[in-house]
């Protein structure tokens, strides 16, 4: 999807130097994808690095190319609608996958050098650094279940889900893009298997 959206953008803006060798560009974009996922380049360096991989002059960098690269970058981390339905036991599904999903989130945040947060604070959430007094359950687990139910019942969009979870983890002022991407990875792991 990221490749398609990138090529549609290049076509729309008529970036001729990139339209000619689409097949070669796909190879370079796959290399670029790996660099992005390995956190070896920052989002704002994407267009410059692509030109370097294509052995093109940096003077060919433009606002349009930067926009297309931003679209490519952003679409690498797009989430899909939940596989869960209203007939599934959402609580059982979330709880059975939560521990591994939590570790995916924690490792992702560490890898991408997102704002420092202790593991216990991550599970408790930004607004509630103490466990749920009623049952001792980490707040992240219970809020994930509640928000996922809202998505499954079509009361919340996936974008709102990601924003709500990111706010729960970091509060409303986090601006690092990989914080949101890590939340997307957390959600994707929860959503990646056939429901129980």
Rosetta constraint file for C-alpha pairs under 8 A:
AtomPair CA 1 CA 5 HARMONIC 6.13 0.50
AtomPair CA 1 CA 75 HARMONIC 6.91 0.50
AtomPair CA 1 CA 76 HARMONIC 7.85 0.50
AtomPair CA 2 CA 6 HARMONIC 6.06 0.50
AtomPair CA 2 CA 71 HARMONIC 7.35 0.50
AtomPair CA 2 CA 72 HARMONIC 4.88 0.50
AtomPair CA 2 CA 73 HARMONIC 7.37 0.50
AtomPair CA 2 CA 74 HARMONIC 7.84 0.50
AtomPair CA 2 CA 75 HARMONIC 4.84 0.50
AtomPair CA 2 CA 76 HARMONIC 5.70 0.50
AtomPair CA 3 CA 7 HARMONIC 6.20 0.50
AtomPair CA 3 CA 26 HARMONIC 7.24 0.50
AtomPair CA 3 CA 29 HARMONIC 7.62 0.50
AtomPair CA 3 CA 72 HARMONIC 6.59 0.50
AtomPair CA 4 CA 8 HARMONIC 6.09 0.50
AtomPair CA 5 CA 9 HARMONIC 6.15 0.50
AtomPair CA 5 CA 71 HARMONIC 6.88 0.50
AtomPair CA 5 CA 72 HARMONIC 6.62 0.50
AtomPair CA 5 CA 75 HARMONIC 7.84 0.50
AtomPair CA 6 CA 10 HARMONIC 6.24 0.50
AtomPair CA 6 CA 68 HARMONIC 5.45 0.50
AtomPair CA 6 CA 69 HARMONIC 6.78 0.50
AtomPair CA 6 CA 71 HARMONIC 6.30 0.50
AtomPair CA 6 CA 72 HARMONIC 5.24 0.50
AtomPair CA 7 CA 11 HARMONIC 6.05 0.50
AtomPair CA 7 CA 19 HARMONIC 7.94 0.50
AtomPair CA 8 CA 12 HARMONIC 6.01 0.50
AtomPair CA 9 CA 13 HARMONIC 6.15 0.50
AtomPair CA 9 CA 68 HARMONIC 5.46 0.50
AtomPair CA 10 CA 14 HARMONIC 5.78 0.50
AtomPair CA 10 CA 15 HARMONIC 5.32 0.50
AtomPair CA 10 CA 18 HARMONIC 7.10 0.50
AtomPair CA 10 CA 19 HARMONIC 6.92 0.50
AtomPair CA 10 CA 64 HARMONIC 7.90 0.50
AtomPair CA 10 CA 65 HARMONIC 7.29 0.50
AtomPair CA 10 CA 68 HARMONIC 6.44 0.50
AtomPair CA 11 CA 15 HARMONIC 6.61 0.50
AtomPair CA 11 CA 19 HARMONIC 6.94 0.50
AtomPair CA 13 CA 64 HARMONIC 6.49 0.50
AtomPair CA 14 CA 19 HARMONIC 7.64 0.50
AtomPair CA 15 CA 19 HARMONIC 6.40 0.50
AtomPair CA 15 CA 64 HARMONIC 7.78 0.50
AtomPair CA 15 CA 65 HARMONIC 7.38 0.50
AtomPair CA 16 CA 20 HARMONIC 6.56 0.50
AtomPair CA 18 CA 22 HARMONIC 6.83 0.50
AtomPair CA 18 CA 25 HARMONIC 7.19 0.50
AtomPair CA 21 CA 25 HARMONIC 6.10 0.50
AtomPair CA 22 CA 26 HARMONIC 6.24 0.50
AtomPair CA 23 CA 27 HARMONIC 6.76 0.50
AtomPair CA 24 CA 28 HARMONIC 6.48 0.50
AtomPair CA 25 CA 29 HARMONIC 5.93 0.50
AtomPair CA 25 CA 54 HARMONIC 7.15 0.50
AtomPair CA 26 CA 30 HARMONIC 6.15 0.50
AtomPair CA 27 CA 31 HARMONIC 6.51 0.50
AtomPair CA 28 CA 32 HARMONIC 6.11 0.50
AtomPair CA 28 CA 50 HARMONIC 7.04 0.50
AtomPair CA 28 CA 53 HARMONIC 6.14 0.50
AtomPair CA 28 CA 54 HARMONIC 6.68 0.50
AtomPair CA 29 CA 33 HARMONIC 5.98 0.50
AtomPair CA 29 CA 50 HARMONIC 7.16 0.50
AtomPair CA 30 CA 34 HARMONIC 6.39 0.50
AtomPair CA 31 CA 35 HARMONIC 6.41 0.50
AtomPair CA 32 CA 36 HARMONIC 6.19 0.50
AtomPair CA 32 CA 46 HARMONIC 7.64 0.50
AtomPair CA 32 CA 49 HARMONIC 7.49 0.50
AtomPair CA 32 CA 50 HARMONIC 6.70 0.50
AtomPair CA 33 CA 37 HARMONIC 6.12 0.50
AtomPair CA 33 CA 73 HARMONIC 7.73 0.50
AtomPair CA 33 CA 76 HARMONIC 7.67 0.50
AtomPair CA 34 CA 38 HARMONIC 5.96 0.50
AtomPair CA 35 CA 39 HARMONIC 6.12 0.50
AtomPair CA 35 CA 40 HARMONIC 5.15 0.50
AtomPair CA 35 CA 41 HARMONIC 6.16 0.50
AtomPair CA 36 CA 40 HARMONIC 6.06 0.50
AtomPair CA 36 CA 41 HARMONIC 5.68 0.50
AtomPair CA 36 CA 42 HARMONIC 7.14 0.50
AtomPair CA 36 CA 43 HARMONIC 7.62 0.50
AtomPair CA 36 CA 73 HARMONIC 7.65 0.50
AtomPair CA 39 CA 111 HARMONIC 7.73 0.50
AtomPair CA 39 CA 112 HARMONIC 6.18 0.50
AtomPair CA 41 CA 45 HARMONIC 6.22 0.50
AtomPair CA 41 CA 46 HARMONIC 6.99 0.50
AtomPair CA 42 CA 46 HARMONIC 6.85 0.50
AtomPair CA 43 CA 70 HARMONIC 7.08 0.50
AtomPair CA 43 CA 73 HARMONIC 6.94 0.50
AtomPair CA 44 CA 66 HARMONIC 7.88 0.50
AtomPair CA 44 CA 70 HARMONIC 7.74 0.50
AtomPair CA 45 CA 49 HARMONIC 6.13 0.50
AtomPair CA 46 CA 50 HARMONIC 6.14 0.50
AtomPair CA 46 CA 66 HARMONIC 7.47 0.50
AtomPair CA 46 CA 69 HARMONIC 6.01 0.50
AtomPair CA 46 CA 70 HARMONIC 7.40 0.50
AtomPair CA 46 CA 73 HARMONIC 7.72 0.50
AtomPair CA 47 CA 51 HARMONIC 6.31 0.50
AtomPair CA 47 CA 61 HARMONIC 6.83 0.50
AtomPair CA 47 CA 65 HARMONIC 6.35 0.50
AtomPair CA 47 CA 66 HARMONIC 5.36 0.50
AtomPair CA 47 CA 69 HARMONIC 5.59 0.50
AtomPair CA 48 CA 52 HARMONIC 6.31 0.50
AtomPair CA 48 CA 58 HARMONIC 6.62 0.50
AtomPair CA 48 CA 61 HARMONIC 6.77 0.50
AtomPair CA 49 CA 53 HARMONIC 6.14 0.50
AtomPair CA 50 CA 54 HARMONIC 6.14 0.50
AtomPair CA 51 CA 55 HARMONIC 5.99 0.50
AtomPair CA 51 CA 56 HARMONIC 5.03 0.50
AtomPair CA 51 CA 57 HARMONIC 6.73 0.50
AtomPair CA 51 CA 58 HARMONIC 6.38 0.50
AtomPair CA 51 CA 60 HARMONIC 7.83 0.50
AtomPair CA 51 CA 61 HARMONIC 7.43 0.50
AtomPair CA 52 CA 56 HARMONIC 6.03 0.50
AtomPair CA 52 CA 57 HARMONIC 7.48 0.50
AtomPair CA 52 CA 58 HARMONIC 7.37 0.50
AtomPair CA 56 CA 60 HARMONIC 7.30 0.50
AtomPair CA 57 CA 61 HARMONIC 7.97 0.50
AtomPair CA 61 CA 65 HARMONIC 6.21 0.50
AtomPair CA 61 CA 66 HARMONIC 7.25 0.50
AtomPair CA 62 CA 66 HARMONIC 6.17 0.50
AtomPair CA 63 CA 67 HARMONIC 6.11 0.50
AtomPair CA 64 CA 68 HARMONIC 6.24 0.50
AtomPair CA 65 CA 69 HARMONIC 6.09 0.50
AtomPair CA 66 CA 70 HARMONIC 6.07 0.50
AtomPair CA 67 CA 71 HARMONIC 6.25 0.50
AtomPair CA 68 CA 72 HARMONIC 6.26 0.50
AtomPair CA 69 CA 73 HARMONIC 6.04 0.50
AtomPair CA 70 CA 74 HARMONIC 5.98 0.50
AtomPair CA 71 CA 75 HARMONIC 6.06 0.50
AtomPair CA 72 CA 76 HARMONIC 6.50 0.50
AtomPair CA 73 CA 77 HARMONIC 7.54 0.50
AtomPair CA 74 CA 78 HARMONIC 6.98 0.50
AtomPair CA 77 CA 181 HARMONIC 5.92 0.50
AtomPair CA 77 CA 184 HARMONIC 6.74 0.50
AtomPair CA 77 CA 185 HARMONIC 7.77 0.50
AtomPair CA 78 CA 184 HARMONIC 7.36 0.50
AtomPair CA 79 CA 158 HARMONIC 7.51 0.50
AtomPair CA 79 CA 184 HARMONIC 6.26 0.50
AtomPair CA 79 CA 187 HARMONIC 7.75 0.50
AtomPair CA 79 CA 188 HARMONIC 6.55 0.50
AtomPair CA 80 CA 158 HARMONIC 8.00 0.50
AtomPair CA 80 CA 188 HARMONIC 7.71 0.50
AtomPair CA 81 CA 158 HARMONIC 7.13 0.50
AtomPair CA 82 CA 151 HARMONIC 7.74 0.50
AtomPair CA 82 CA 152 HARMONIC 6.74 0.50
AtomPair CA 82 CA 191 HARMONIC 5.81 0.50
AtomPair CA 83 CA 191 HARMONIC 6.25 0.50
AtomPair CA 83 CA 192 HARMONIC 7.77 0.50
AtomPair CA 83 CA 193 HARMONIC 7.94 0.50
AtomPair CA 83 CA 194 HARMONIC 7.03 0.50
AtomPair CA 83 CA 195 HARMONIC 7.21 0.50
AtomPair CA 84 CA 88 HARMONIC 6.08 0.50
AtomPair CA 84 CA 90 HARMONIC 7.01 0.50
AtomPair CA 84 CA 152 HARMONIC 6.71 0.50
AtomPair CA 84 CA 191 HARMONIC 7.53 0.50
AtomPair CA 84 CA 194 HARMONIC 7.96 0.50
AtomPair CA 84 CA 195 HARMONIC 6.14 0.50
AtomPair CA 85 CA 152 HARMONIC 5.93 0.50
AtomPair CA 85 CA 153 HARMONIC 7.87 0.50
AtomPair CA 86 CA 152 HARMONIC 6.33 0.50
AtomPair CA 86 CA 153 HARMONIC 6.46 0.50
AtomPair CA 88 CA 195 HARMONIC 6.94 0.50
AtomPair CA 88 CA 196 HARMONIC 7.75 0.50
AtomPair CA 89 CA 93 HARMONIC 6.27 0.50
AtomPair CA 89 CA 196 HARMONIC 7.65 0.50
AtomPair CA 90 CA 94 HARMONIC 6.05 0.50
AtomPair CA 90 CA 145 HARMONIC 6.97 0.50
AtomPair CA 90 CA 148 HARMONIC 7.77 0.50
AtomPair CA 90 CA 149 HARMONIC 6.88 0.50
AtomPair CA 91 CA 95 HARMONIC 5.97 0.50
AtomPair CA 91 CA 145 HARMONIC 6.03 0.50
AtomPair CA 92 CA 96 HARMONIC 5.91 0.50
AtomPair CA 92 CA 196 HARMONIC 7.52 0.50
AtomPair CA 93 CA 97 HARMONIC 6.51 0.50
AtomPair CA 93 CA 190 HARMONIC 7.84 0.50
AtomPair CA 93 CA 195 HARMONIC 6.19 0.50
AtomPair CA 93 CA 196 HARMONIC 6.04 0.50
AtomPair CA 94 CA 98 HARMONIC 5.66 0.50
AtomPair CA 94 CA 141 HARMONIC 7.81 0.50
AtomPair CA 94 CA 144 HARMONIC 7.70 0.50
AtomPair CA 94 CA 145 HARMONIC 6.30 0.50
AtomPair CA 94 CA 190 HARMONIC 6.36 0.50
AtomPair CA 95 CA 99 HARMONIC 7.73 0.50
AtomPair CA 95 CA 141 HARMONIC 7.35 0.50
AtomPair CA 97 CA 101 HARMONIC 6.09 0.50
AtomPair CA 97 CA 189 HARMONIC 7.71 0.50
AtomPair CA 97 CA 190 HARMONIC 5.87 0.50
AtomPair CA 98 CA 102 HARMONIC 5.80 0.50
AtomPair CA 98 CA 141 HARMONIC 6.80 0.50
AtomPair CA 98 CA 190 HARMONIC 6.98 0.50
AtomPair CA 99 CA 103 HARMONIC 6.37 0.50
AtomPair CA 100 CA 104 HARMONIC 6.20 0.50
AtomPair CA 101 CA 105 HARMONIC 6.25 0.50
AtomPair CA 101 CA 186 HARMONIC 5.17 0.50
AtomPair CA 101 CA 187 HARMONIC 7.54 0.50
AtomPair CA 101 CA 189 HARMONIC 5.67 0.50
AtomPair CA 101 CA 190 HARMONIC 6.19 0.50
AtomPair CA 102 CA 106 HARMONIC 6.13 0.50
AtomPair CA 102 CA 123 HARMONIC 7.97 0.50
AtomPair CA 102 CA 186 HARMONIC 6.67 0.50
AtomPair CA 103 CA 107 HARMONIC 5.93 0.50
AtomPair CA 104 CA 108 HARMONIC 5.98 0.50
AtomPair CA 104 CA 182 HARMONIC 8.00 0.50
AtomPair CA 104 CA 185 HARMONIC 7.12 0.50
AtomPair CA 104 CA 186 HARMONIC 6.08 0.50
AtomPair CA 104 CA 189 HARMONIC 7.84 0.50
AtomPair CA 105 CA 109 HARMONIC 6.13 0.50
AtomPair CA 105 CA 182 HARMONIC 5.61 0.50
AtomPair CA 105 CA 183 HARMONIC 6.44 0.50
AtomPair CA 105 CA 185 HARMONIC 6.74 0.50
AtomPair CA 105 CA 186 HARMONIC 5.20 0.50
AtomPair CA 106 CA 110 HARMONIC 6.30 0.50
AtomPair CA 106 CA 119 HARMONIC 7.19 0.50
AtomPair CA 106 CA 122 HARMONIC 7.90 0.50
AtomPair CA 107 CA 111 HARMONIC 6.01 0.50
AtomPair CA 108 CA 112 HARMONIC 6.18 0.50
AtomPair CA 108 CA 182 HARMONIC 5.57 0.50
AtomPair CA 108 CA 185 HARMONIC 7.98 0.50
AtomPair CA 109 CA 113 HARMONIC 6.07 0.50
AtomPair CA 109 CA 114 HARMONIC 5.22 0.50
AtomPair CA 109 CA 115 HARMONIC 7.87 0.50
AtomPair CA 109 CA 178 HARMONIC 7.47 0.50
AtomPair CA 109 CA 179 HARMONIC 6.45 0.50
AtomPair CA 109 CA 182 HARMONIC 6.22 0.50
AtomPair CA 110 CA 114 HARMONIC 6.42 0.50
AtomPair CA 110 CA 116 HARMONIC 7.88 0.50
AtomPair CA 112 CA 178 HARMONIC 6.40 0.50
AtomPair CA 114 CA 176 HARMONIC 6.66 0.50
AtomPair CA 114 CA 178 HARMONIC 6.80 0.50
AtomPair CA 114 CA 179 HARMONIC 5.93 0.50
AtomPair CA 115 CA 176 HARMONIC 7.94 0.50
AtomPair CA 117 CA 121 HARMONIC 6.44 0.50
AtomPair CA 117 CA 122 HARMONIC 6.33 0.50
AtomPair CA 118 CA 122 HARMONIC 6.14 0.50
AtomPair CA 119 CA 123 HARMONIC 6.49 0.50
AtomPair CA 120 CA 124 HARMONIC 6.28 0.50
AtomPair CA 121 CA 125 HARMONIC 5.94 0.50
AtomPair CA 121 CA 126 HARMONIC 7.26 0.50
AtomPair CA 121 CA 129 HARMONIC 5.81 0.50
AtomPair CA 122 CA 126 HARMONIC 7.50 0.50
AtomPair CA 122 CA 140 HARMONIC 7.49 0.50
AtomPair CA 122 CA 169 HARMONIC 5.90 0.50
AtomPair CA 123 CA 138 HARMONIC 5.34 0.50
AtomPair CA 123 CA 139 HARMONIC 6.17 0.50
AtomPair CA 123 CA 140 HARMONIC 5.11 0.50
AtomPair CA 123 CA 141 HARMONIC 7.38 0.50
AtomPair CA 123 CA 169 HARMONIC 7.89 0.50
AtomPair CA 124 CA 128 HARMONIC 5.84 0.50
AtomPair CA 124 CA 129 HARMONIC 4.95 0.50
AtomPair CA 124 CA 130 HARMONIC 5.98 0.50
AtomPair CA 124 CA 131 HARMONIC 5.87 0.50
AtomPair CA 124 CA 138 HARMONIC 5.31 0.50
AtomPair CA 124 CA 139 HARMONIC 4.82 0.50
AtomPair CA 124 CA 140 HARMONIC 5.92 0.50
AtomPair CA 125 CA 129 HARMONIC 5.89 0.50
AtomPair CA 125 CA 139 HARMONIC 6.15 0.50
AtomPair CA 125 CA 140 HARMONIC 6.00 0.50
AtomPair CA 125 CA 168 HARMONIC 5.19 0.50
AtomPair CA 125 CA 169 HARMONIC 4.80 0.50
AtomPair CA 125 CA 170 HARMONIC 7.37 0.50
AtomPair CA 126 CA 167 HARMONIC 7.28 0.50
AtomPair CA 126 CA 168 HARMONIC 5.31 0.50
AtomPair CA 126 CA 169 HARMONIC 5.14 0.50
AtomPair CA 126 CA 170 HARMONIC 5.47 0.50
AtomPair CA 126 CA 171 HARMONIC 5.52 0.50
AtomPair CA 127 CA 168 HARMONIC 6.63 0.50
AtomPair CA 127 CA 171 HARMONIC 7.27 0.50
AtomPair CA 128 CA 139 HARMONIC 7.39 0.50
AtomPair CA 131 CA 136 HARMONIC 5.38 0.50
AtomPair CA 131 CA 137 HARMONIC 6.02 0.50
AtomPair CA 131 CA 138 HARMONIC 5.39 0.50
AtomPair CA 131 CA 139 HARMONIC 6.29 0.50
AtomPair CA 132 CA 136 HARMONIC 4.96 0.50
AtomPair CA 132 CA 137 HARMONIC 5.43 0.50
AtomPair CA 132 CA 138 HARMONIC 6.37 0.50
AtomPair CA 132 CA 139 HARMONIC 6.17 0.50
AtomPair CA 133 CA 137 HARMONIC 7.89 0.50
AtomPair CA 137 CA 141 HARMONIC 7.20 0.50
AtomPair CA 137 CA 142 HARMONIC 7.22 0.50
AtomPair CA 138 CA 142 HARMONIC 6.81 0.50
AtomPair CA 139 CA 143 HARMONIC 5.92 0.50
AtomPair CA 140 CA 144 HARMONIC 5.88 0.50
AtomPair CA 140 CA 168 HARMONIC 7.50 0.50
AtomPair CA 140 CA 169 HARMONIC 7.70 0.50
AtomPair CA 141 CA 145 HARMONIC 6.41 0.50
AtomPair CA 142 CA 146 HARMONIC 6.29 0.50
AtomPair CA 143 CA 147 HARMONIC 5.99 0.50
AtomPair CA 143 CA 165 HARMONIC 7.82 0.50
AtomPair CA 144 CA 148 HARMONIC 5.88 0.50
AtomPair CA 144 CA 165 HARMONIC 7.26 0.50
AtomPair CA 145 CA 149 HARMONIC 6.15 0.50
AtomPair CA 146 CA 150 HARMONIC 6.52 0.50
AtomPair CA 147 CA 151 HARMONIC 6.45 0.50
AtomPair CA 147 CA 156 HARMONIC 7.81 0.50
AtomPair CA 147 CA 161 HARMONIC 6.25 0.50
AtomPair CA 148 CA 152 HARMONIC 6.13 0.50
AtomPair CA 148 CA 161 HARMONIC 7.37 0.50
AtomPair CA 149 CA 153 HARMONIC 6.01 0.50
AtomPair CA 150 CA 154 HARMONIC 6.12 0.50
AtomPair CA 150 CA 155 HARMONIC 4.93 0.50
AtomPair CA 150 CA 156 HARMONIC 5.32 0.50
AtomPair CA 151 CA 155 HARMONIC 5.81 0.50
AtomPair CA 151 CA 156 HARMONIC 4.76 0.50
AtomPair CA 151 CA 157 HARMONIC 5.94 0.50
AtomPair CA 151 CA 158 HARMONIC 6.51 0.50
AtomPair CA 151 CA 161 HARMONIC 7.20 0.50
AtomPair CA 156 CA 160 HARMONIC 6.28 0.50
AtomPair CA 156 CA 161 HARMONIC 6.68 0.50
AtomPair CA 157 CA 161 HARMONIC 6.22 0.50
AtomPair CA 158 CA 162 HARMONIC 6.22 0.50
AtomPair CA 159 CA 163 HARMONIC 6.24 0.50
AtomPair CA 160 CA 164 HARMONIC 5.94 0.50
AtomPair CA 161 CA 165 HARMONIC 6.16 0.50
AtomPair CA 162 CA 166 HARMONIC 6.02 0.50
AtomPair CA 162 CA 180 HARMONIC 6.95 0.50
AtomPair CA 162 CA 183 HARMONIC 6.47 0.50
AtomPair CA 162 CA 184 HARMONIC 6.68 0.50
AtomPair CA 163 CA 167 HARMONIC 6.05 0.50
AtomPair CA 163 CA 180 HARMONIC 7.54 0.50
AtomPair CA 164 CA 168 HARMONIC 6.10 0.50
AtomPair CA 165 CA 169 HARMONIC 6.23 0.50
AtomPair CA 165 CA 183 HARMONIC 7.00 0.50
AtomPair CA 166 CA 170 HARMONIC 5.91 0.50
AtomPair CA 166 CA 171 HARMONIC 7.00 0.50
AtomPair CA 166 CA 172 HARMONIC 7.81 0.50
AtomPair CA 166 CA 179 HARMONIC 7.14 0.50
AtomPair CA 166 CA 180 HARMONIC 6.17 0.50
AtomPair CA 166 CA 183 HARMONIC 6.45 0.50
AtomPair CA 167 CA 171 HARMONIC 4.12 0.50
AtomPair CA 167 CA 172 HARMONIC 4.95 0.50
AtomPair CA 167 CA 173 HARMONIC 7.94 0.50
AtomPair CA 167 CA 174 HARMONIC 7.80 0.50
AtomPair CA 170 CA 174 HARMONIC 6.13 0.50
AtomPair CA 174 CA 179 HARMONIC 7.68 0.50
AtomPair CA 175 CA 179 HARMONIC 7.89 0.50
AtomPair CA 176 CA 180 HARMONIC 7.47 0.50
AtomPair CA 177 CA 181 HARMONIC 6.47 0.50
AtomPair CA 178 CA 182 HARMONIC 5.89 0.50
AtomPair CA 179 CA 183 HARMONIC 6.44 0.50
AtomPair CA 180 CA 184 HARMONIC 6.26 0.50
AtomPair CA 181 CA 185 HARMONIC 6.27 0.50
AtomPair CA 182 CA 186 HARMONIC 6.19 0.50
AtomPair CA 183 CA 187 HARMONIC 6.21 0.50
AtomPair CA 184 CA 188 HARMONIC 5.96 0.50
AtomPair CA 185 CA 189 HARMONIC 6.18 0.50
AtomPair CA 186 CA 190 HARMONIC 6.46 0.50
AtomPair CA 187 CA 191 HARMONIC 6.13 0.50
AtomPair CA 188 CA 192 HARMONIC 5.70 0.50
AtomPair CA 189 CA 193 HARMONIC 7.76 0.50
